[in-house]
Amino acid sequence: MARNWKASLRTAAGRHSSRRGAFSAGLTALVIAAVIVFNLLVAQLPESISKLDMSDNKIYTVTDTSIEYLADLQEDVAIHVLANQDEMDQRVVKFLDKYVSLSDRLSLDYTDPTVYPSVLETYGCEENTIVVACEATGKQETIAIDSIIGYDIYSYYTTGTYSETDFDCEGQLTSAIDAVVSDATYKVYQITDHGETALSSSVTELLERSHITLADVNLLTDGGIPEDCDLLVCNGPTSDLADDEKDMILAYLAGGGQVIYLMSPDLSPRPNWDEILETYGITVSDGMMADTQRYYANQLDAFFPEVDSSVDAASNLTGDSMVLIYRSRGMTLTDPARDTITVSSFLDTSDKCYSVVDEDTRSEGSFSIGALATEDTDGGTARLTVFGSSSLVDEGITSSFTNLSNLDLFLNCSTAGFDDISNISIEPVSLQVTQNTITTGGIWSALFIFVLPLAVLLFGFVRWMRRRKL
């Protein structure tokens, strides 16, 4: 009897073990099947969703500017890479895959010119080039692959090694796509022979990305303002206009022309320029600006003016945008010569700013640093945009302070009068190495160096003692 009872127990235990084994095997198979199905579903997702940007500098993260632009793309655009894909910088390859996945209107293919040399003749370019083409418009743009990653040339000359500075794939791609699908092209002329400073390469590149070409003009020797001039720029003249040049600019504005004038950082009299400005309700102050509230690094003549983004000249800026101005003239808004002219200020000093002529002559108040005058004419809407200083686009400032919105503001002022142009401004992504450092000492240093390590050691010791007594 006892043996039968024990045998029954062993049989029951075996059946229970068998059921547990079958359940475990079934559960394992179910989990494996679920994982396979999940992987298959994830594989169908676009790269923009399924792949996260784990790079240190977020070089694969596409900005909202491009995402919104590509979402509204109406034409098919082909991106042809004329290079050996395996020999390319894989960061560029990965970004292209991520970028193309953002729109069904985009296609991407690679052709190795070594294997198919005729492709270079087909597109009329050299190898290691990205060709962006739109069949509907018949236009194409080219991007040199070598231009996507920037290098510090100074570092090369001093150390003999290249140091990577930035990654500019998104900005060039979006600009090229906009160029091949858009019909808008404009011409900007910058006035010469008054000691003006030529617009920097940074400004020129921004204008070109908005399909604006830049040329020089001498108003006296070149027969006046060219007929194809869409915007006239005068950057920091050290001498005044001639009477004839003043009359040309006034006539150009009266016919619906557009002018941007950036003053030179000195107190030299320029009565002809002053007459143009006063016609449009802008009077230049006698002195140089010194802002005692919004100054930078103990330099009262270097300051951050307040931005009024309600004026279309500054509509692309936000409350967090910073503009740095150095050695600026100030302006006050007065009654223009005609009731049809409207004048507004979009850059202002604080009310604790001084207009300084010399040590004994100064006046306190709030002054305009950037002003816009507009007038509807038979030839269109005239726009006169005036800045108190040419430092707005000074290369020394814009390259040293990459977080400033100086260039964005100038580009917006240049394109605000063109209805059919895209103001696309995408900064290259910095490739500078970021360091995880604690910038302030004191209690934080003690916390990370002493408190946290000791707390971990103490916790481990207590756990060890408790387990030892078990």
Contacts in CASP RR format, 6 or more apart in sequence:
PFRMAT RR
TARGET T0000
AUTHOR 0000-0000-0000
METHOD contacts of the structure
MODEL  1
MARNWKASLRTAAGRHSSRRGAFSAGLTALVIAAVIVFNLLVAQLPESIS
KLDMSDNKIYTVTDTSIEYLADLQEDVAIHVLANQDEMDQRVVKFLDKYV
SLSDRLSLDYTDPTVYPSVLETYGCEENTIVVACEATGKQETIAIDSIIG
YDIYSYYTTGTYSETDFDCEGQLTSAIDAVVSDATYKVYQITDHGETALS
SSVTELLERSHITLADVNLLTDGGIPEDCDLLVCNGPTSDLADDEKDMIL
AYLAGGGQVIYLMSPDLSPRPNWDEILETYGITVSDGMMADTQRYYANQL
DAFFPEVDSSVDAASNLTGDSMVLIYRSRGMTLTDPARDTITVSSFLDTS
DKCYSVVDEDTRSEGSFSIGALATEDTDGGTARLTVFGSSSLVDEGITSS
FTNLSNLDLFLNCSTAGFDDISNISIEPVSLQVTQNTITTGGIWSALFIF
VLPLAVLLFGFVRWMRRRKL
42 50 0 8 1.000
43 50 0 8 1.000
46 101 0 8 1.000
46 102 0 8 1.000
47 97 0 8 1.000
47 98 0 8 1.000
47 101 0 8 1.000
48 62 0 8 1.000
48 98 0 8 1.000
48 101 0 8 1.000
48 102 0 8 1.000
51 60 0 8 1.000
51 98 0 8 1.000
53 59 0 8 1.000
53 60 0 8 1.000
53 61 0 8 1.000
55 91 0 8 1.000
56 433 0 8 1.000
56 434 0 8 1.000
57 167 0 8 1.000
57 429 0 8 1.000
57 430 0 8 1.000
57 431 0 8 1.000
57 432 0 8 1.000
57 434 0 8 1.000
58 429 0 8 1.000
59 91 0 8 1.000
59 95 0 8 1.000
59 167 0 8 1.000
59 169 0 8 1.000
59 429 0 8 1.000
59 431 0 8 1.000
60 94 0 8 1.000
60 95 0 8 1.000
60 98 0 8 1.000
62 98 0 8 1.000
62 99 0 8 1.000
62 102 0 8 1.000
62 170 0 8 1.000
63 170 0 8 1.000
63 426 0 8 1.000
65 174 0 8 1.000
65 424 0 8 1.000
65 425 0 8 1.000
65 426 0 8 1.000
66 99 0 8 1.000
66 102 0 8 1.000
66 170 0 8 1.000
66 171 0 8 1.000
66 173 0 8 1.000
66 174 0 8 1.000
66 426 0 8 1.000
67 102 0 8 1.000
69 174 0 8 1.000
69 177 0 8 1.000
69 178 0 8 1.000
69 422 0 8 1.000
69 424 0 8 1.000
70 102 0 8 1.000
70 103 0 8 1.000
70 105 0 8 1.000
70 106 0 8 1.000
70 174 0 8 1.000
70 177 0 8 1.000
71 102 0 8 1.000
71 103 0 8 1.000
73 103 0 8 1.000
73 105 0 8 1.000
73 106 0 8 1.000
73 177 0 8 1.000
73 181 0 8 1.000
74 105 0 8 1.000
74 181 0 8 1.000
75 105 0 8 1.000
75 134 0 8 1.000
75 136 0 8 1.000
75 137 0 8 1.000
75 181 0 8 1.000
76 105 0 8 1.000
76 106 0 8 1.000
76 107 0 8 1.000
76 134 0 8 1.000
76 135 0 8 1.000
76 136 0 8 1.000
77 105 0 8 1.000
77 106 0 8 1.000
77 107 0 8 1.000
77 132 0 8 1.000
77 133 0 8 1.000
77 134 0 8 1.000
77 177 0 8 1.000
77 180 0 8 1.000
77 181 0 8 1.000
78 106 0 8 1.000
78 107 0 8 1.000
78 108 0 8 1.000
78 109 0 8 1.000
78 132 0 8 1.000
78 133 0 8 1.000
78 134 0 8 1.000
78 135 0 8 1.000
79 96 0 8 1.000
79 100 0 8 1.000
79 106 0 8 1.000
79 107 0 8 1.000
79 108 0 8 1.000
79 109 0 8 1.000
79 130 0 8 1.000
79 131 0 8 1.000
79 132 0 8 1.000
79 173 0 8 1.000
80 109 0 8 1.000
80 111 0 8 1.000
80 119 0 8 1.000
80 123 0 8 1.000
80 130 0 8 1.000
80 131 0 8 1.000
80 132 0 8 1.000
80 133 0 8 1.000
81 88 0 8 1.000
81 96 0 8 1.000
81 108 0 8 1.000
81 109 0 8 1.000
81 110 0 8 1.000
81 111 0 8 1.000
81 130 0 8 1.000
81 131 0 8 1.000
81 145 0 8 1.000
82 111 0 8 1.000
82 113 0 8 1.000
82 119 0 8 1.000
82 120 0 8 1.000
82 123 0 8 1.000
82 125 0 8 1.000
82 127 0 8 1.000
82 128 0 8 1.000
82 129 0 8 1.000
82 130 0 8 1.000
82 131 0 8 1.000
83 110 0 8 1.000
83 112 0 8 1.000
83 113 0 8 1.000
83 127 0 8 1.000
83 128 0 8 1.000
83 129 0 8 1.000
83 145 0 8 1.000
84 112 0 8 1.000
84 114 0 8 1.000
85 93 0 8 1.000
85 110 0 8 1.000
85 112 0 8 1.000
88 145 0 8 1.000
89 145 0 8 1.000
89 148 0 8 1.000
89 149 0 8 1.000
91 149 0 8 1.000
91 167 0 8 1.000
92 145 0 8 1.000
92 148 0 8 1.000
92 149 0 8 1.000
92 169 0 8 1.000
95 167 0 8 1.000
95 169 0 8 1.000
95 170 0 8 1.000
96 108 0 8 1.000
96 130 0 8 1.000
96 169 0 8 1.000
97 108 0 8 1.000
99 106 0 8 1.000
99 169 0 8 1.000
99 170 0 8 1.000
99 173 0 8 1.000
100 106 0 8 1.000
100 107 0 8 1.000
100 108 0 8 1.000
106 177 0 8 1.000
111 119 0 8 1.000
113 119 0 8 1.000
113 120 0 8 1.000
113 127 0 8 1.000
114 127 0 8 1.000
120 126 0 8 1.000
120 127 0 8 1.000
123 129 0 8 1.000
123 131 0 8 1.000
123 133 0 8 1.000
123 140 0 8 1.000
123 142 0 8 1.000
125 131 0 8 1.000
125 142 0 8 1.000
128 144 0 8 1.000
128 145 0 8 1.000
128 146 0 8 1.000
129 142 0 8 1.000
129 143 0 8 1.000
129 144 0 8 1.000
129 145 0 8 1.000
130 142 0 8 1.000
130 143 0 8 1.000
130 144 0 8 1.000
130 145 0 8 1.000
130 173 0 8 1.000
130 176 0 8 1.000
131 140 0 8 1.000
131 141 0 8 1.000
131 142 0 8 1.000
132 140 0 8 1.000
132 141 0 8 1.000
132 142 0 8 1.000
132 143 0 8 1.000
132 173 0 8 1.000
132 176 0 8 1.000
132 177 0 8 1.000
132 179 0 8 1.000
132 180 0 8 1.000
133 139 0 8 1.000
133 140 0 8 1.000
133 141 0 8 1.000
133 180 0 8 1.000
134 140 0 8 1.000
134 180 0 8 1.000
134 181 0 8 1.000
136 181 0 8 1.000
137 180 0 8 1.000
137 181 0 8 1.000
137 183 0 8 1.000
138 180 0 8 1.000
139 179 0 8 1.000
139 180 0 8 1.000
139 181 0 8 1.000
140 180 0 8 1.000
141 175 0 8 1.000
141 176 0 8 1.000
141 179 0 8 1.000
141 180 0 8 1.000
142 176 0 8 1.000
143 172 0 8 1.000
143 173 0 8 1.000
143 176 0 8 1.000
147 168 0 8 1.000
147 172 0 8 1.000
148 167 0 8 1.000
148 168 0 8 1.000
148 169 0 8 1.000
148 172 0 8 1.000
149 164 0 8 1.000
149 166 0 8 1.000
149 167 0 8 1.000
149 168 0 8 1.000
149 431 0 8 1.000
150 164 0 8 1.000
150 165 0 8 1.000
150 166 0 8 1.000
150 167 0 8 1.000
150 168 0 8 1.000
150 428 0 8 1.000
150 431 0 8 1.000
151 162 0 8 1.000
151 163 0 8 1.000
151 164 0 8 1.000
151 165 0 8 1.000
152 162 0 8 1.000
152 163 0 8 1.000
152 164 0 8 1.000
152 165 0 8 1.000
155 161 0 8 1.000
155 162 0 8 1.000
155 163 0 8 1.000
156 162 0 8 1.000
156 163 0 8 1.000
164 431 0 8 1.000
165 430 0 8 1.000
165 431 0 8 1.000
165 432 0 8 1.000
166 428 0 8 1.000
166 429 0 8 1.000
166 430 0 8 1.000
166 431 0 8 1.000
167 428 0 8 1.000
167 429 0 8 1.000
167 431 0 8 1.000
168 428 0 8 1.000
168 429 0 8 1.000
170 426 0 8 1.000
170 429 0 8 1.000
171 209 0 8 1.000
171 424 0 8 1.000
171 426 0 8 1.000
171 428 0 8 1.000
174 424 0 8 1.000
174 426 0 8 1.000
175 209 0 8 1.000
175 210 0 8 1.000
175 424 0 8 1.000
175 426 0 8 1.000
178 211 0 8 1.000
178 422 0 8 1.000
178 424 0 8 1.000
179 211 0 8 1.000
182 211 0 8 1.000
182 420 0 8 1.000
182 421 0 8 1.000
182 422 0 8 1.000
183 420 0 8 1.000
184 211 0 8 1.000
184 418 0 8 1.000
184 420 0 8 1.000
184 421 0 8 1.000
184 422 0 8 1.000
185 211 0 8 1.000
185 212 0 8 1.000
185 213 0 8 1.000
186 211 0 8 1.000
186 212 0 8 1.000
186 213 0 8 1.000
186 230 0 8 1.000
186 231 0 8 1.000
186 418 0 8 1.000
186 421 0 8 1.000
187 212 0 8 1.000
187 213 0 8 1.000
187 215 0 8 1.000
187 226 0 8 1.000
187 228 0 8 1.000
187 229 0 8 1.000
187 230 0 8 1.000
187 231 0 8 1.000
188 207 0 8 1.000
188 212 0 8 1.000
188 213 0 8 1.000
188 214 0 8 1.000
188 215 0 8 1.000
188 229 0 8 1.000
188 230 0 8 1.000
188 231 0 8 1.000
188 232 0 8 1.000
188 233 0 8 1.000
188 414 0 8 1.000
189 214 0 8 1.000
189 215 0 8 1.000
189 216 0 8 1.000
189 217 0 8 1.000
189 225 0 8 1.000
189 226 0 8 1.000
189 229 0 8 1.000
189 231 0 8 1.000
189 232 0 8 1.000
189 233 0 8 1.000
190 196 0 8 1.000
190 198 0 8 1.000
190 199 0 8 1.000
190 214 0 8 1.000
190 215 0 8 1.000
190 216 0 8 1.000
190 217 0 8 1.000
190 232 0 8 1.000
190 233 0 8 1.000
190 234 0 8 1.000
190 235 0 8 1.000
191 217 0 8 1.000
191 218 0 8 1.000
191 219 0 8 1.000
191 232 0 8 1.000
191 233 0 8 1.000
191 234 0 8 1.000
191 237 0 8 1.000
192 216 0 8 1.000
192 217 0 8 1.000
192 218 0 8 1.000
193 218 0 8 1.000
193 220 0 8 1.000
193 221 0 8 1.000
194 234 0 8 1.000
194 237 0 8 1.000
194 238 0 8 1.000
194 239 0 8 1.000
194 240 0 8 1.000
194 241 0 8 1.000
195 236 0 8 1.000
195 237 0 8 1.000
195 238 0 8 1.000
195 239 0 8 1.000
196 234 0 8 1.000
196 235 0 8 1.000
196 236 0 8 1.000
196 237 0 8 1.000
196 238 0 8 1.000
197 235 0 8 1.000
197 236 0 8 1.000
197 390 0 8 1.000
198 216 0 8 1.000
198 235 0 8 1.000
199 207 0 8 1.000
199 214 0 8 1.000
199 233 0 8 1.000
199 235 0 8 1.000
199 393 0 8 1.000
200 393 0 8 1.000
200 394 0 8 1.000
200 395 0 8 1.000
200 398 0 8 1.000
201 395 0 8 1.000
202 393 0 8 1.000
202 395 0 8 1.000
202 398 0 8 1.000
202 399 0 8 1.000
202 407 0 8 1.000
203 393 0 8 1.000
203 407 0 8 1.000
203 410 0 8 1.000
203 411 0 8 1.000
204 214 0 8 1.000
206 407 0 8 1.000
206 410 0 8 1.000
206 411 0 8 1.000
206 425 0 8 1.000
207 213 0 8 1.000
207 214 0 8 1.000
207 411 0 8 1.000
207 414 0 8 1.000
208 214 0 8 1.000
209 424 0 8 1.000
209 425 0 8 1.000
210 411 0 8 1.000
210 414 0 8 1.000
210 415 0 8 1.000
210 421 0 8 1.000
210 422 0 8 1.000
210 423 0 8 1.000
210 424 0 8 1.000
211 421 0 8 1.000
212 230 0 8 1.000
212 231 0 8 1.000
212 414 0 8 1.000
212 415 0 8 1.000
212 421 0 8 1.000
217 224 0 8 1.000
217 225 0 8 1.000
217 226 0 8 1.000
217 229 0 8 1.000
217 232 0 8 1.000
219 225 0 8 1.000
219 241 0 8 1.000
219 244 0 8 1.000
219 245 0 8 1.000
219 248 0 8 1.000
220 242 0 8 1.000
220 244 0 8 1.000
220 245 0 8 1.000
224 248 0 8 1.000
225 232 0 8 1.000
225 248 0 8 1.000
225 249 0 8 1.000
225 252 0 8 1.000
229 252 0 8 1.000
229 257 0 8 1.000
230 258 0 8 1.000
230 418 0 8 1.000
231 258 0 8 1.000
231 259 0 8 1.000
231 260 0 8 1.000
231 414 0 8 1.000
232 249 0 8 1.000
232 252 0 8 1.000
232 257 0 8 1.000
232 258 0 8 1.000
232 259 0 8 1.000
232 260 0 8 1.000
233 259 0 8 1.000
233 260 0 8 1.000
233 261 0 8 1.000
233 262 0 8 1.000
233 414 0 8 1.000
234 259 0 8 1.000
234 260 0 8 1.000
234 261 0 8 1.000
234 262 0 8 1.000
235 262 0 8 1.000
235 390 0 8 1.000
235 393 0 8 1.000
236 262 0 8 1.000
236 263 0 8 1.000
236 264 0 8 1.000
236 265 0 8 1.000
236 390 0 8 1.000
237 264 0 8 1.000
237 270 0 8 1.000
237 273 0 8 1.000
238 264 0 8 1.000
238 266 0 8 1.000
238 268 0 8 1.000
239 268 0 8 1.000
239 270 0 8 1.000
240 268 0 8 1.000
240 269 0 8 1.000
240 270 0 8 1.000
240 271 0 8 1.000
240 272 0 8 1.000
240 273 0 8 1.000
241 249 0 8 1.000
241 270 0 8 1.000
241 272 0 8 1.000
241 273 0 8 1.000
242 272 0 8 1.000
243 272 0 8 1.000
245 272 0 8 1.000
246 272 0 8 1.000
246 273 0 8 1.000
246 275 0 8 1.000
246 276 0 8 1.000
249 259 0 8 1.000
249 276 0 8 1.000
250 276 0 8 1.000
250 279 0 8 1.000
252 259 0 8 1.000
253 259 0 8 1.000
253 276 0 8 1.000
253 280 0 8 1.000
253 375 0 8 1.000
253 382 0 8 1.000
253 384 0 8 1.000
254 377 0 8 1.000
254 382 0 8 1.000
255 377 0 8 1.000
255 378 0 8 1.000
255 379 0 8 1.000
255 380 0 8 1.000
255 382 0 8 1.000
256 375 0 8 1.000
256 377 0 8 1.000
256 379 0 8 1.000
256 380 0 8 1.000
256 381 0 8 1.000
256 382 0 8 1.000
257 379 0 8 1.000
257 380 0 8 1.000
257 382 0 8 1.000
257 383 0 8 1.000
258 382 0 8 1.000
258 383 0 8 1.000
258 384 0 8 1.000
258 385 0 8 1.000
258 417 0 8 1.000
259 383 0 8 1.000
259 384 0 8 1.000
259 385 0 8 1.000
260 385 0 8 1.000
260 386 0 8 1.000
260 387 0 8 1.000
260 410 0 8 1.000
260 413 0 8 1.000
260 414 0 8 1.000
261 273 0 8 1.000
261 276 0 8 1.000
261 277 0 8 1.000
261 384 0 8 1.000
261 385 0 8 1.000
261 386 0 8 1.000
261 387 0 8 1.000
262 386 0 8 1.000
262 387 0 8 1.000
262 388 0 8 1.000
262 389 0 8 1.000
262 390 0 8 1.000
262 392 0 8 1.000
262 393 0 8 1.000
263 284 0 8 1.000
263 328 0 8 1.000
263 329 0 8 1.000
263 386 0 8 1.000
263 387 0 8 1.000
263 388 0 8 1.000
263 389 0 8 1.000
263 390 0 8 1.000
264 390 0 8 1.000
265 288 0 8 1.000
265 326 0 8 1.000
265 327 0 8 1.000
265 328 0 8 1.000
265 329 0 8 1.000
265 389 0 8 1.000
265 390 0 8 1.000
265 391 0 8 1.000
267 286 0 8 1.000
267 287 0 8 1.000
267 288 0 8 1.000
267 329 0 8 1.000
267 357 0 8 1.000
274 283 0 8 1.000
274 284 0 8 1.000
276 384 0 8 1.000
277 283 0 8 1.000
277 284 0 8 1.000
277 331 0 8 1.000
277 384 0 8 1.000
277 386 0 8 1.000
278 334 0 8 1.000
278 337 0 8 1.000
279 336 0 8 1.000
279 337 0 8 1.000
280 336 0 8 1.000
280 337 0 8 1.000
280 341 0 8 1.000
280 343 0 8 1.000
280 373 0 8 1.000
280 375 0 8 1.000
280 384 0 8 1.000
281 333 0 8 1.000
281 334 0 8 1.000
281 335 0 8 1.000
281 336 0 8 1.000
281 337 0 8 1.000
281 341 0 8 1.000
281 343 0 8 1.000
281 373 0 8 1.000
282 331 0 8 1.000
282 332 0 8 1.000
282 333 0 8 1.000
282 334 0 8 1.000
282 343 0 8 1.000
282 368 0 8 1.000
282 371 0 8 1.000
282 373 0 8 1.000
282 384 0 8 1.000
282 386 0 8 1.000
283 331 0 8 1.000
283 332 0 8 1.000
283 333 0 8 1.000
283 334 0 8 1.000
284 329 0 8 1.000
284 330 0 8 1.000
284 331 0 8 1.000
285 329 0 8 1.000
285 330 0 8 1.000
285 331 0 8 1.000
285 332 0 8 1.000
285 355 0 8 1.000
285 363 0 8 1.000
285 367 0 8 1.000
286 355 0 8 1.000
286 357 0 8 1.000
286 361 0 8 1.000
286 363 0 8 1.000
287 329 0 8 1.000
287 330 0 8 1.000
287 355 0 8 1.000
287 356 0 8 1.000
287 357 0 8 1.000
287 362 0 8 1.000
288 301 0 8 1.000
288 327 0 8 1.000
288 328 0 8 1.000
288 329 0 8 1.000
288 355 0 8 1.000
288 356 0 8 1.000
288 357 0 8 1.000
289 301 0 8 1.000
289 303 0 8 1.000
289 325 0 8 1.000
289 328 0 8 1.000
289 329 0 8 1.000
289 330 0 8 1.000
289 349 0 8 1.000
289 353 0 8 1.000
289 354 0 8 1.000
289 355 0 8 1.000
289 356 0 8 1.000
289 367 0 8 1.000
289 369 0 8 1.000
290 300 0 8 1.000
290 301 0 8 1.000
290 353 0 8 1.000
290 354 0 8 1.000
290 356 0 8 1.000
290 362 0 8 1.000
291 300 0 8 1.000
291 303 0 8 1.000
291 305 0 8 1.000
291 349 0 8 1.000
291 350 0 8 1.000
291 352 0 8 1.000
291 353 0 8 1.000
291 354 0 8 1.000
292 300 0 8 1.000
292 350 0 8 1.000
292 352 0 8 1.000
292 353 0 8 1.000
292 354 0 8 1.000
293 350 0 8 1.000
293 352 0 8 1.000
293 353 0 8 1.000
294 303 0 8 1.000
294 304 0 8 1.000
294 305 0 8 1.000
294 306 0 8 1.000
294 349 0 8 1.000
294 350 0 8 1.000
295 301 0 8 1.000
295 302 0 8 1.000
295 303 0 8 1.000
296 302 0 8 1.000
296 303 0 8 1.000
296 304 0 8 1.000
296 324 0 8 1.000
299 326 0 8 1.000
300 354 0 8 1.000
301 326 0 8 1.000
301 327 0 8 1.000
301 328 0 8 1.000
302 324 0 8 1.000
302 325 0 8 1.000
302 326 0 8 1.000
302 327 0 8 1.000
303 324 0 8 1.000
303 325 0 8 1.000
303 349 0 8 1.000
303 353 0 8 1.000
304 322 0 8 1.000
304 323 0 8 1.000
304 324 0 8 1.000
304 325 0 8 1.000
305 323 0 8 1.000
305 325 0 8 1.000
305 347 0 8 1.000
305 348 0 8 1.000
305 349 0 8 1.000
305 369 0 8 1.000
305 370 0 8 1.000
306 347 0 8 1.000
306 348 0 8 1.000
306 349 0 8 1.000
306 350 0 8 1.000
307 314 0 8 1.000
307 317 0 8 1.000
307 319 0 8 1.000
307 321 0 8 1.000
307 323 0 8 1.000
307 346 0 8 1.000
307 347 0 8 1.000
307 409 0 8 1.000
308 314 0 8 1.000
308 344 0 8 1.000
308 345 0 8 1.000
308 346 0 8 1.000
308 347 0 8 1.000
308 348 0 8 1.000
309 315 0 8 1.000
309 316 0 8 1.000
309 317 0 8 1.000
309 318 0 8 1.000
309 319 0 8 1.000
309 321 0 8 1.000
309 346 0 8 1.000
311 344 0 8 1.000
311 345 0 8 1.000
311 346 0 8 1.000
311 372 0 8 1.000
312 372 0 8 1.000
312 416 0 8 1.000
313 346 0 8 1.000
313 370 0 8 1.000
313 372 0 8 1.000
313 385 0 8 1.000
313 409 0 8 1.000
313 412 0 8 1.000
313 413 0 8 1.000
313 416 0 8 1.000
314 346 0 8 1.000
314 347 0 8 1.000
314 409 0 8 1.000
314 412 0 8 1.000
314 413 0 8 1.000
315 412 0 8 1.000
315 416 0 8 1.000
316 408 0 8 1.000
316 409 0 8 1.000
316 412 0 8 1.000
316 423 0 8 1.000
316 425 0 8 1.000
317 323 0 8 1.000
317 405 0 8 1.000
317 408 0 8 1.000
317 409 0 8 1.000
317 412 0 8 1.000
321 405 0 8 1.000
321 408 0 8 1.000
321 409 0 8 1.000
322 403 0 8 1.000
322 404 0 8 1.000
322 405 0 8 1.000
323 347 0 8 1.000
323 392 0 8 1.000
323 404 0 8 1.000
323 405 0 8 1.000
323 406 0 8 1.000
323 409 0 8 1.000
324 391 0 8 1.000
324 397 0 8 1.000
324 401 0 8 1.000
324 404 0 8 1.000
324 406 0 8 1.000
325 347 0 8 1.000
325 369 0 8 1.000
325 387 0 8 1.000
325 388 0 8 1.000
325 389 0 8 1.000
325 391 0 8 1.000
325 392 0 8 1.000
326 389 0 8 1.000
326 391 0 8 1.000
326 394 0 8 1.000
326 397 0 8 1.000
327 389 0 8 1.000
327 391 0 8 1.000
328 369 0 8 1.000
328 387 0 8 1.000
328 388 0 8 1.000
328 389 0 8 1.000
328 391 0 8 1.000
329 388 0 8 1.000
329 389 0 8 1.000
330 349 0 8 1.000
330 355 0 8 1.000
330 367 0 8 1.000
330 368 0 8 1.000
330 369 0 8 1.000
330 388 0 8 1.000
331 345 0 8 1.000
331 367 0 8 1.000
331 368 0 8 1.000
331 369 0 8 1.000
331 370 0 8 1.000
331 371 0 8 1.000
331 386 0 8 1.000
331 388 0 8 1.000
332 367 0 8 1.000
332 368 0 8 1.000
333 343 0 8 1.000
333 344 0 8 1.000
333 345 0 8 1.000
333 368 0 8 1.000
333 371 0 8 1.000
336 343 0 8 1.000
336 373 0 8 1.000
338 375 0 8 1.000
340 375 0 8 1.000
340 376 0 8 1.000
340 377 0 8 1.000
341 373 0 8 1.000
341 374 0 8 1.000
341 375 0 8 1.000
342 373 0 8 1.000
342 374 0 8 1.000
342 375 0 8 1.000
343 371 0 8 1.000
343 372 0 8 1.000
343 373 0 8 1.000
343 374 0 8 1.000
344 371 0 8 1.000
344 372 0 8 1.000
344 373 0 8 1.000
345 368 0 8 1.000
345 370 0 8 1.000
345 371 0 8 1.000
345 372 0 8 1.000
346 370 0 8 1.000
346 371 0 8 1.000
346 372 0 8 1.000
347 368 0 8 1.000
347 369 0 8 1.000
347 370 0 8 1.000
347 371 0 8 1.000
347 387 0 8 1.000
348 366 0 8 1.000
348 367 0 8 1.000
348 368 0 8 1.000
348 369 0 8 1.000
348 370 0 8 1.000
349 365 0 8 1.000
349 366 0 8 1.000
349 367 0 8 1.000
349 368 0 8 1.000
349 369 0 8 1.000
350 366 0 8 1.000
351 365 0 8 1.000
351 366 0 8 1.000
352 364 0 8 1.000
352 365 0 8 1.000
353 364 0 8 1.000
353 365 0 8 1.000
353 366 0 8 1.000
353 367 0 8 1.000
354 362 0 8 1.000
354 363 0 8 1.000
354 364 0 8 1.000
354 365 0 8 1.000
355 362 0 8 1.000
355 363 0 8 1.000
355 364 0 8 1.000
355 365 0 8 1.000
355 367 0 8 1.000
356 362 0 8 1.000
369 387 0 8 1.000
369 388 0 8 1.000
369 389 0 8 1.000
370 385 0 8 1.000
370 386 0 8 1.000
370 387 0 8 1.000
370 388 0 8 1.000
371 385 0 8 1.000
371 386 0 8 1.000
372 383 0 8 1.000
372 384 0 8 1.000
372 385 0 8 1.000
372 386 0 8 1.000
372 413 0 8 1.000
373 382 0 8 1.000
373 383 0 8 1.000
373 384 0 8 1.000
373 386 0 8 1.000
374 381 0 8 1.000
374 382 0 8 1.000
374 383 0 8 1.000
374 384 0 8 1.000
375 381 0 8 1.000
375 382 0 8 1.000
376 382 0 8 1.000
381 417 0 8 1.000
383 416 0 8 1.000
383 417 0 8 1.000
385 413 0 8 1.000
391 397 0 8 1.000
392 406 0 8 1.000
392 409 0 8 1.000
392 410 0 8 1.000
393 406 0 8 1.000
393 407 0 8 1.000
393 410 0 8 1.000
397 404 0 8 1.000
397 406 0 8 1.000
398 404 0 8 1.000
398 406 0 8 1.000
398 407 0 8 1.000
402 427 0 8 1.000
402 430 0 8 1.000
407 425 0 8 1.000
408 425 0 8 1.000
411 423 0 8 1.000
411 425 0 8 1.000
412 423 0 8 1.000
415 421 0 8 1.000
415 423 0 8 1.000
438 444 0 8 1.000
438 445 0 8 1.000
438 448 0 8 1.000
END
